[in-house]
């Protein structure tokens, strides 16, 4: 698998807690989007850790093609 599966073409808003680490699904195969559930096994992908700097809502990338790691950068608009 060379390219990740597009889970959805919009960001996924998540309430996060400062200091807590979340594991973003980079392959698009997880059934627990935007987080990893182990569905990547054998795909060549691995989860990407994201540690929240502050408590609040962040927008995780749903298309898996962003250039900003786990956070949405609007790349889904070009897909």
PDB file as gemmi writes it, atoms N, CA and C in Angstrom:
CRYST1    1.000    1.000    1.000  90.00  90.00  90.00 P 1                      
ATOM      1  N   UNK A   1       0.850  -1.170   0.000  1.00  0.00           N  
ATOM      2  CA  UNK A   1       0.000   0.000   0.000  1.00  0.00           C  
ATOM      3  C   UNK A   1       0.899   1.238   0.000  1.00  0.00           C  
ATOM      4  N   UNK A   2       0.872   2.007  -1.075  1.00  0.00           N  
ATOM      5  CA  UNK A   2       1.716   3.191  -1.189  1.00  0.00           C  
ATOM      6  C   UNK A   2       1.043   4.457  -0.684  1.00  0.00           C  
ATOM      7  N   UNK A   3      -0.235   4.595  -0.957  1.00  0.00           N  
ATOM      8  CA  UNK A   3      -0.983   5.779  -0.541  1.00  0.00           C  
ATOM      9  C   UNK A   3      -2.021   5.393   0.507  1.00  0.00           C  
ATOM     10  N   UNK A   4      -2.290   6.293   1.446  1.00  0.00           N  
ATOM     11  CA  UNK A   4      -3.311   5.981   2.444  1.00  0.00           C  
ATOM     12  C   UNK A   4      -4.709   6.021   1.842  1.00  0.00           C  
ATOM     13  N   UNK A   5      -5.617   5.301   2.461  1.00  0.00           N  
ATOM     14  CA  UNK A   5      -7.024   5.308   2.090  1.00  0.00           C  
ATOM     15  C   UNK A   5      -7.627   6.612   2.603  1.00  0.00           C  
ATOM     16  N   UNK A   6      -8.455   7.251   1.803  1.00  0.00           N  
ATOM     17  CA  UNK A   6      -9.132   8.471   2.234  1.00  0.00           C  
ATOM     18  C   UNK A   6     -10.295   8.060   3.133  1.00  0.00           C  
ATOM     19  N   UNK A   7     -10.182   8.348   4.425  1.00  0.00           N  
ATOM     20  CA  UNK A   7     -11.241   7.990   5.370  1.00  0.00           C  
ATOM     21  C   UNK A   7     -12.451   8.898   5.162  1.00  0.00           C  
ATOM     22  N   UNK A   8     -12.208  10.195   4.982  1.00  0.00           N  
ATOM     23  CA  UNK A   8     -13.258  11.154   4.637  1.00  0.00           C  
ATOM     24  C   UNK A   8     -12.605  12.429   4.143  1.00  0.00           C  
ATOM     25  N   UNK A   9     -13.324  13.179   3.332  1.00  0.00           N  
ATOM     26  CA  UNK A   9     -12.771  14.406   2.734  1.00  0.00           C  
ATOM     27  C   UNK A   9     -13.157  15.645   3.534  1.00  0.00           C  
ATOM     28  N   UNK A  10     -12.981  15.556   4.837  1.00  0.00           N  
ATOM     29  CA  UNK A  10     -13.199  16.690   5.734  1.00  0.00           C  
ATOM     30  C   UNK A  10     -12.464  16.399   7.038  1.00  0.00           C  
ATOM     31  N   UNK A  11     -12.166  17.449   7.796  1.00  0.00           N  
ATOM     32  CA  UNK A  11     -11.471  17.244   9.058  1.00  0.00           C  
ATOM     33  C   UNK A  11     -12.380  16.608  10.109  1.00  0.00           C  
ATOM     34  N   UNK A  12     -11.754  16.019  11.113  1.00  0.00           N  
ATOM     35  CA  UNK A  12     -12.486  15.388  12.204  1.00  0.00           C  
ATOM     36  C   UNK A  12     -12.225  16.166  13.487  1.00  0.00           C  
ATOM     37  N   UNK A  13     -13.217  16.910  13.997  1.00  0.00           N  
ATOM     38  CA  UNK A  13     -13.013  17.675  15.224  1.00  0.00           C  
ATOM     39  C   UNK A  13     -12.991  16.752  16.441  1.00  0.00           C  
ATOM     40  N   UNK A  14     -12.010  16.976  17.315  1.00  0.00           N  
ATOM     41  CA  UNK A  14     -11.875  16.159  18.520  1.00  0.00           C  
ATOM     42  C   UNK A  14     -11.527  17.069  19.694  1.00  0.00           C  
ATOM     43  N   UNK A  15     -12.219  16.882  20.810  1.00  0.00           N  
ATOM     44  CA  UNK A  15     -11.875  17.588  22.045  1.00  0.00           C  
ATOM     45  C   UNK A  15     -10.677  16.862  22.661  1.00  0.00           C  
ATOM     46  N   UNK A  16      -9.581  17.584  22.850  1.00  0.00           N  
ATOM     47  CA  UNK A  16      -8.359  16.991  23.398  1.00  0.00           C  
ATOM     48  C   UNK A  16      -8.022  17.631  24.745  1.00  0.00           C  
ATOM     49  N   UNK A  17      -7.199  16.906  25.526  1.00  0.00           N  
ATOM     50  CA  UNK A  17      -6.756  17.383  26.828  1.00  0.00           C  
ATOM     51  C   UNK A  17      -5.273  17.701  26.777  1.00  0.00           C  
ATOM     52  N   UNK A  18      -4.886  18.824  27.350  1.00  0.00           N  
ATOM     53  CA  UNK A  18      -3.479  19.242  27.379  1.00  0.00           C  
ATOM     54  C   UNK A  18      -2.610  18.140  27.975  1.00  0.00           C  
ATOM     55  N   UNK A  19      -1.497  17.846  27.301  1.00  0.00           N  
ATOM     56  CA  UNK A  19      -0.534  16.851  27.771  1.00  0.00           C  
ATOM     57  C   UNK A  19      -0.855  15.416  27.405  1.00  0.00           C  
ATOM     58  N   UNK A  20      -2.041  15.141  26.929  1.00  0.00           N  
ATOM     59  CA  UNK A  20      -2.428  13.776  26.558  1.00  0.00           C  
ATOM     60  C   UNK A  20      -1.980  13.485  25.129  1.00  0.00           C  
ATOM     61  N   UNK A  21      -1.512  12.255  24.895  1.00  0.00           N  
ATOM     62  CA  UNK A  21      -1.060  11.842  23.563  1.00  0.00           C  
ATOM     63  C   UNK A  21      -2.143  10.999  22.895  1.00  0.00           C  
ATOM     64  N   UNK A  22      -2.402  11.316  21.643  1.00  0.00           N  
ATOM     65  CA  UNK A  22      -3.386  10.620  20.820  1.00  0.00           C  
ATOM     66  C   UNK A  22      -2.644  10.006  19.638  1.00  0.00           C  
ATOM     67  N   UNK A  23      -3.098   8.860  19.168  1.00  0.00           N  
ATOM     68  CA  UNK A  23      -2.432   8.178  18.056  1.00  0.00           C  
ATOM     69  C   UNK A  23      -3.325   8.212  16.818  1.00  0.00           C  
ATOM     70  N   UNK A  24      -2.953   9.130  15.914  1.00  0.00           N  
ATOM     71  CA  UNK A  24      -3.712   9.373  14.688  1.00  0.00           C  
ATOM     72  C   UNK A  24      -3.459   8.265  13.673  1.00  0.00           C  
ATOM     73  N   UNK A  25      -4.517   7.792  13.058  1.00  0.00           N  
ATOM     74  CA  UNK A  25      -4.434   6.787  11.996  1.00  0.00           C  
ATOM     75  C   UNK A  25      -3.892   7.447  10.733  1.00  0.00           C  
ATOM     76  N   UNK A  26      -2.756   6.986  10.242  1.00  0.00           N  
ATOM     77  CA  UNK A  26      -2.164   7.558   9.028  1.00  0.00           C  
ATOM     78  C   UNK A  26      -2.506   6.770   7.769  1.00  0.00           C  
ATOM     79  N   UNK A  27      -3.059   5.571   7.930  1.00  0.00           N  
ATOM     80  CA  UNK A  27      -3.331   4.715   6.773  1.00  0.00           C  
ATOM     81  C   UNK A  27      -4.743   4.861   6.224  1.00  0.00           C  
ATOM     82  N   UNK A  28      -5.681   5.288   7.072  1.00  0.00           N  
ATOM     83  CA  UNK A  28      -7.077   5.408   6.663  1.00  0.00           C  
ATOM     84  C   UNK A  28      -7.886   4.145   6.837  1.00  0.00           C  
ATOM     85  N   UNK A  29      -7.281   3.079   7.355  1.00  0.00           N  
ATOM     86  CA  UNK A  29      -7.963   1.792   7.489  1.00  0.00           C  
ATOM     87  C   UNK A  29      -8.663   1.593   8.831  1.00  0.00           C  
ATOM     88  N   UNK A  30      -8.389   2.434   9.805  1.00  0.00           N  
ATOM     89  CA  UNK A  30      -8.967   2.291  11.138  1.00  0.00           C  
ATOM     90  C   UNK A  30     -10.481   2.461  11.104  1.00  0.00           C  
ATOM     91  N   UNK A  31     -11.180   1.684  11.883  1.00  0.00           N  
ATOM     92  CA  UNK A  31     -12.630   1.816  12.034  1.00  0.00           C  
ATOM     93  C   UNK A  31     -12.944   2.834  13.132  1.00  0.00           C  
ATOM     94  N   UNK A  32     -11.897   3.335  13.807  1.00  0.00           N  
ATOM     95  CA  UNK A  32     -12.045   4.288  14.921  1.00  0.00           C  
ATOM     96  C   UNK A  32     -11.473   5.644  14.548  1.00  0.00           C  
ATOM     97  N   UNK A  33     -11.763   6.133  13.359  1.00  0.00           N  
ATOM     98  CA  UNK A  33     -11.216   7.402  12.879  1.00  0.00           C  
ATOM     99  C   UNK A  33     -11.497   8.532  13.854  1.00  0.00           C  
ATOM    100  N   UNK A  34     -10.563   9.433  14.074  1.00  0.00           N  
ATOM    101  CA  UNK A  34      -9.289   9.574  13.398  1.00  0.00           C  
ATOM    102  C   UNK A  34      -8.154   8.805  14.063  1.00  0.00           C  
ATOM    103  N   UNK A  35      -8.488   7.925  15.001  1.00  0.00           N  
ATOM    104  CA  UNK A  35      -7.454   7.251  15.781  1.00  0.00           C  
ATOM    105  C   UNK A  35      -7.169   5.837  15.302  1.00  0.00           C  
ATOM    106  N   UNK A  36      -5.977   5.384  15.597  1.00  0.00           N  
ATOM    107  CA  UNK A  36      -5.519   4.056  15.192  1.00  0.00           C  
ATOM    108  C   UNK A  36      -6.225   2.963  15.989  1.00  0.00           C  
ATOM    109  N   UNK A  37      -6.617   1.901  15.294  1.00  0.00           N  
ATOM    110  CA  UNK A  37      -7.164   0.714  15.947  1.00  0.00           C  
ATOM    111  C   UNK A  37      -6.374  -0.532  15.564  1.00  0.00           C  
ATOM    112  N   UNK A  38      -5.197  -0.338  14.937  1.00  0.00           N  
ATOM    113  CA  UNK A  38      -4.363  -1.464  14.535  1.00  0.00           C  
ATOM    114  C   UNK A  38      -4.642  -1.960  13.128  1.00  0.00           C  
ATOM    115  N   UNK A  39      -5.574  -1.330  12.423  1.00  0.00           N  
ATOM    116  CA  UNK A  39      -5.937  -1.755  11.071  1.00  0.00           C  
ATOM    117  C   UNK A  39      -4.817  -1.612  10.053  1.00  0.00           C  
ATOM    118  N   UNK A  40      -3.752  -0.914  10.411  1.00  0.00           N  
ATOM    119  CA  UNK A  40      -2.626  -0.687   9.506  1.00  0.00           C  
ATOM    120  C   UNK A  40      -1.699  -1.892   9.380  1.00  0.00           C  
ATOM    121  N   UNK A  41      -1.826  -2.856  10.237  1.00  0.00           N  
ATOM    122  CA  UNK A  41      -0.885  -3.985  10.248  1.00  0.00           C  
ATOM    123  C   UNK A  41      -0.707  -4.581   8.852  1.00  0.00           C  
ATOM    124  N   UNK A  42       0.559  -4.644   8.406  1.00  0.00           N  
ATOM    125  CA  UNK A  42       0.890  -5.178   7.098  1.00  0.00           C  
ATOM    126  C   UNK A  42       0.803  -4.168   5.967  1.00  0.00           C  
ATOM    127  N   UNK A  43       0.423  -2.928   6.282  1.00  0.00           N  
ATOM    128  CA  UNK A  43       0.235  -1.922   5.236  1.00  0.00           C  
ATOM    129  C   UNK A  43       1.477  -1.066   4.989  1.00  0.00           C  
ATOM    130  N   UNK A  44       2.438  -1.104   5.909  1.00  0.00           N  
ATOM    131  CA  UNK A  44       3.607  -0.242   5.804  1.00  0.00           C  
ATOM    132  C   UNK A  44       3.411   1.102   6.495  1.00  0.00           C  
ATOM    133  N   UNK A  45       2.218   1.355   7.020  1.00  0.00           N  
ATOM    134  CA  UNK A  45       1.919   2.580   7.757  1.00  0.00           C  
ATOM    135  C   UNK A  45       1.986   2.309   9.253  1.00  0.00           C  
ATOM    136  N   UNK A  46       2.116   3.367  10.031  1.00  0.00           N  
ATOM    137  CA  UNK A  46       2.068   3.260  11.484  1.00  0.00           C  
ATOM    138  C   UNK A  46       1.373   4.502  12.032  1.00  0.00           C  
ATOM    139  N   UNK A  47       0.819   4.417  13.244  1.00  0.00           N  
ATOM    140  CA  UNK A  47       0.129   5.571  13.804  1.00  0.00           C  
ATOM    141  C   UNK A  47       1.096   6.713  14.094  1.00  0.00           C  
ATOM    142  N   UNK A  48       0.571   7.928  14.049  1.00  0.00           N  
ATOM    143  CA  UNK A  48       1.359   9.126  14.314  1.00  0.00           C  
ATOM    144  C   UNK A  48       0.933   9.705  15.654  1.00  0.00           C  
ATOM    145  N   UNK A  49       1.855   9.822  16.613  1.00  0.00           N  
ATOM    146  CA  UNK A  49       1.479  10.403  17.900  1.00  0.00           C  
ATOM    147  C   UNK A  49       1.254  11.907  17.808  1.00  0.00           C  
ATOM    148  N   UNK A  50       0.270  12.386  18.527  1.00  0.00           N  
ATOM    149  CA  UNK A  50      -0.017  13.818  18.629  1.00  0.00           C  
ATOM    150  C   UNK A  50      -0.248  14.121  20.106  1.00  0.00           C  
ATOM    151  N   UNK A  51       0.566  14.997  20.674  1.00  0.00           N  
ATOM    152  CA  UNK A  51       0.397  15.397  22.065  1.00  0.00           C  
ATOM    153  C   UNK A  51      -0.211  16.795  22.093  1.00  0.00           C  
ATOM    154  N   UNK A  52      -1.349  16.914  22.732  1.00  0.00           N  
ATOM    155  CA  UNK A  52      -2.062  18.187  22.797  1.00  0.00           C  
ATOM    156  C   UNK A  52      -1.304  19.187  23.656  1.00  0.00           C  
ATOM    157  N   UNK A  53      -1.107  20.377  23.115  1.00  0.00           N  
ATOM    158  CA  UNK A  53      -0.443  21.449  23.861  1.00  0.00           C  
ATOM    159  C   UNK A  53      -1.403  22.111  24.836  1.00  0.00           C  
ATOM    160  N   UNK A  54      -2.687  22.167  24.461  1.00  0.00           N  
ATOM    161  CA  UNK A  54      -3.673  22.765  25.352  1.00  0.00           C  
ATOM    162  C   UNK A  54      -4.999  22.037  25.185  1.00  0.00           C  
ATOM    163  N   UNK A  55      -5.854  22.174  26.168  1.00  0.00           N  
ATOM    164  CA  UNK A  55      -7.179  21.569  26.131  1.00  0.00           C  
ATOM    165  C   UNK A  55      -8.066  22.378  25.186  1.00  0.00           C  
ATOM    166  N   UNK A  56      -8.796  21.683  24.347  1.00  0.00           N  
ATOM    167  CA  UNK A  56      -9.682  22.354  23.397  1.00  0.00           C  
ATOM    168  C   UNK A  56      -9.991  21.436  22.237  1.00  0.00           C  
ATOM    169  N   UNK A  57     -10.517  21.992  21.173  1.00  0.00           N  
ATOM    170  CA  UNK A  57     -10.854  21.221  19.974  1.00  0.00           C  
ATOM    171  C   UNK A  57      -9.769  21.395  18.930  1.00  0.00           C  
ATOM    172  N   UNK A  58      -9.323  20.269  18.371  1.00  0.00           N  
ATOM    173  CA  UNK A  58      -8.395  20.297  17.241  1.00  0.00           C  
ATOM    174  C   UNK A  58      -9.069  19.544  16.098  1.00  0.00           C  
ATOM    175  N   UNK A  59      -8.583  19.788  14.893  1.00  0.00           N  
ATOM    176  CA  UNK A  59      -9.182  19.176  13.701  1.00  0.00           C  
ATOM    177  C   UNK A  59      -8.178  18.231  13.064  1.00  0.00           C  
ATOM    178  N   UNK A  60      -8.402  16.929  13.283  1.00  0.00           N  
ATOM    179  CA  UNK A  60      -7.528  15.906  12.723  1.00  0.00           C  
ATOM    180  C   UNK A  60      -7.838  15.710  11.245  1.00  0.00           C  
ATOM    181  N   UNK A  61      -6.807  15.414  10.482  1.00  0.00           N  
ATOM    182  CA  UNK A  61      -6.930  15.162   9.050  1.00  0.00           C  
ATOM    183  C   UNK A  61      -7.733  13.880   8.813  1.00  0.00           C  
ATOM    184  N   UNK A  62      -8.763  13.981   7.989  1.00  0.00           N  
ATOM    185  CA  UNK A  62      -9.572  12.818   7.648  1.00  0.00           C  
ATOM    186  C   UNK A  62      -9.183  12.201   6.319  1.00  0.00           C  
ATOM    187  N   UNK A  63      -8.524  12.991   5.457  1.00  0.00           N  
ATOM    188  CA  UNK A  63      -8.184  12.490   4.117  1.00  0.00           C  
ATOM    189  C   UNK A  63      -6.862  11.720   4.095  1.00  0.00           C  
ATOM    190  N   UNK A  64      -6.034  11.916   5.115  1.00  0.00           N  
ATOM    191  CA  UNK A  64      -4.741  11.225   5.257  1.00  0.00           C  
ATOM    192  C   UNK A  64      -3.715  11.666   4.225  1.00  0.00           C  
ATOM    193  N   UNK A  65      -3.971  12.740   3.500  1.00  0.00           N  
ATOM    194  CA  UNK A  65      -3.044  13.240   2.482  1.00  0.00           C  
ATOM    195  C   UNK A  65      -2.459  14.606   2.831  1.00  0.00           C  
ATOM    196  N   UNK A  66      -2.718  15.090   4.048  1.00  0.00           N  
ATOM    197  CA  UNK A  66      -2.240  16.402   4.467  1.00  0.00           C  
ATOM    198  C   UNK A  66      -0.728  16.454   4.636  1.00  0.00           C  
ATOM    199  N   UNK A  67      -0.212  17.656   4.608  1.00  0.00           N  
ATOM    200  CA  UNK A  67       1.225  17.877   4.772  1.00  0.00           C  
ATOM    201  C   UNK A  67       1.544  18.304   6.209  1.00  0.00           C  
ATOM    202  N   UNK A  68       0.505  18.368   7.057  1.00  0.00           N  
ATOM    203  CA  UNK A  68       0.632  18.878   8.414  1.00  0.00           C  
ATOM    204  C   UNK A  68       0.533  17.762   9.450  1.00  0.00           C  
ATOM    205  N   UNK A  69       0.991  16.562   9.084  1.00  0.00           N  
ATOM    206  CA  UNK A  69       0.907  15.445  10.025  1.00  0.00           C  
ATOM    207  C   UNK A  69      -0.536  15.129  10.356  1.00  0.00           C  
ATOM    208  N   UNK A  70      -0.837  14.960  11.632  1.00  0.00           N  
ATOM    209  CA  UNK A  70      -2.185  14.529  12.001  1.00  0.00           C  
ATOM    210  C   UNK A  70      -3.254  15.612  11.932  1.00  0.00           C  
ATOM    211  N   UNK A  71      -2.867  16.879  11.810  1.00  0.00           N  
ATOM    212  CA  UNK A  71      -3.857  17.950  11.802  1.00  0.00           C  
ATOM    213  C   UNK A  71      -4.211  18.378  10.370  1.00  0.00           C  
ATOM    214  N   UNK A  72      -5.469  18.730  10.171  1.00  0.00           N  
ATOM    215  CA  UNK A  72      -5.956  19.126   8.850  1.00  0.00           C  
ATOM    216  C   UNK A  72      -5.272  20.389   8.367  1.00  0.00           C  
ATOM    217  N   UNK A  73      -4.864  20.380   7.092  1.00  0.00           N  
ATOM    218  CA  UNK A  73      -4.275  21.565   6.455  1.00  0.00           C  
ATOM    219  C   UNK A  73      -5.047  21.967   5.195  1.00  0.00           C  
ATOM    220  N   UNK A  74      -6.226  21.364   4.999  1.00  0.00           N  
ATOM    221  CA  UNK A  74      -7.048  21.696   3.845  1.00  0.00           C  
ATOM    222  C   UNK A  74      -6.743  20.897   2.591  1.00  0.00           C  
ATOM    223  N   UNK A  75      -5.822  19.943   2.672  1.00  0.00           N  
ATOM    224  CA  UNK A  75      -5.459  19.145   1.491  1.00  0.00           C  
ATOM    225  C   UNK A  75      -6.638  18.398   0.885  1.00  0.00           C  
ATOM    226  N   UNK A  76      -7.650  18.101   1.681  1.00  0.00           N  
ATOM    227  CA  UNK A  76      -8.817  17.364   1.178  1.00  0.00           C  
ATOM    228  C   UNK A  76      -9.539  18.141   0.068  1.00  0.00           C  
ATOM    229  N   UNK A  77      -9.345  19.448   0.015  1.00  0.00           N  
ATOM    230  CA  UNK A  77     -10.005  20.266  -1.018  1.00  0.00           C  
ATOM    231  C   UNK A  77      -9.454  19.996  -2.410  1.00  0.00           C  
ATOM    232  N   UNK A  78      -8.245  19.421  -2.492  1.00  0.00           N  
ATOM    233  CA  UNK A  78      -7.631  19.118  -3.795  1.00  0.00           C  
ATOM    234  C   UNK A  78      -7.837  17.660  -4.224  1.00  0.00           C  
ATOM    235  N   UNK A  79      -8.522  16.879  -3.431  1.00  0.00           N  
ATOM    236  CA  UNK A  79      -8.709  15.455  -3.765  1.00  0.00           C  
ATOM    237  C   UNK A  79      -9.968  15.232  -4.588  1.00  0.00           C  
TER     238      UNK A  79                                                      
END                                                                             
